[in-house]
Amino acid sequence: MINRREVLTAMGAGLGAAALARGFPAIAQSRPLRIGALISQADAQGQDEMIQPYDQQMKLGLELAVAEVNAAGGILQRRVELLIADDDGSPAPGAAAALAMIKDQGAEALVSGFILAIRSYMDRTLQRENLNIPVIHACQTEGTYCGRVVHLGSTTIQAITTLLQHLGADSRQRTFHMSDWTPSQRTVSRQFSNMVQGAATGVVLVTTPVTGNSPGEYRGAVRWARELDAKNLWISIPRPYAVNVVKQAYEIGAGSSFNYHFVDFSEWQASQLPEGATIWTSVPFVASDDSPAVRDFVARARRHAGNDLVTHVAFTHYNAIHAFKLAMEKAGTTAGDKVMAALDGMQLNTATGPVTLGRGRYATMPMYVARGTRGKLEVVRKFDAVATGTTCA
């Protein structure tokens, strides 16, 4: 059952007026091309999935791309409509929501949700139902799922590799790794063990938003890390509330005891940091990048959203729509098998540089090592083409 389902006609007034003024290509009077997206809100028990504000950032990137694509003539001369459904934060409800968008609303392509386990479940469901639908996942992943889904978010290996290259050997000394207990994050724990953990003091798996748990509570783990005399905290908790690790460390007087390395981090999380805190991260987009293309993307996104927050989550979901456009127009059809074939090896030119799909349908892409302080996420170093590290054949 789909919760909070909505159809977004995603054409910003400003963009539409500008396009009309310059005479944008006419969109054929045919049925719209509907692209479905899964965005987590709450599970079947009503437990908030606690991905805010990434839910709004996902919508921002998708809506902006749809608006701009429509202003330029749509895809295959068809107007694009965006469908959004709640995946209930779980694979089975997420697959059911995807099926409903396909069968009941006519979705011809899907953007997978925040919950990584939905990818494999959706693959199996689409195959069982004999549905020929292309799927893109645009959030960060562990890089080990090898199925039909195309990945335009970064992998944790891309983030860890670039952090290590920039920070050097000191970042591998007296490490303490925090992850959550989901299967994908246990995979990240193994990656961390192989890549970083030369002189580890401890590892902890923390809870996620499940009824009866206390997601976002890390004081006990921080105290343990301090007792073990850890120096480098490596944090691979994908939800926005992971910033609580730093906030709570400072609350209990242990903030300055550690260096903080986040495998994923955003401008919103930087706004939540306590005064005096510094963190390191590696992500595929930083809004403060001074390059003209990134400045232009940020300005367009801010106009569309009506506020200043633009994160890598918005950027990668924007790229997902443009990847569908490029592949569908190359294939001359929306048929899933032909679109997926067109996506294989595709190079998508983005605001940060080329994103190239390769092995296992993961993307080699630019990555930014960034430093976060209260209210700021600043570029320190850019890597232009970082390999995915995937083990897919």
Secondary structure, 3 states (H helix, E strand, C coil): CCCCCEEECCCCHHHHHHHHHHCCCCCCCCCCEEEEEECCCECCCCCECCCCCHHHHHHHHHHHHHHHHHHCCCECCECEEEEEECCCCCHHHHHHHHHHHHHHHCEEEEECCCCCCHHHHHHHHHHHCCCCCCEEECCCECCCCCCCCEECCCEHHHHHHHHHHHHCHHHHEEEEEEEECCHHHHHHHHHHHHHCCCEEEEEEEECCCCCCCCCCCCHHHHHHHHHCCCCEEEEECCCHHHHHHHHHHHHCCCHHHCEEEECCCCHHHHHCCCCCCCEEEEECCCCCCCCHHHHHHHHHHHHHHCCCCCCHHHHHHHHHHHHHHHHHHHHCCCCHHHHHHHHCCCEEEECCEEEEECHHHCEEEEEEEEEEECCEEEEEEEEEEECCCCCCC
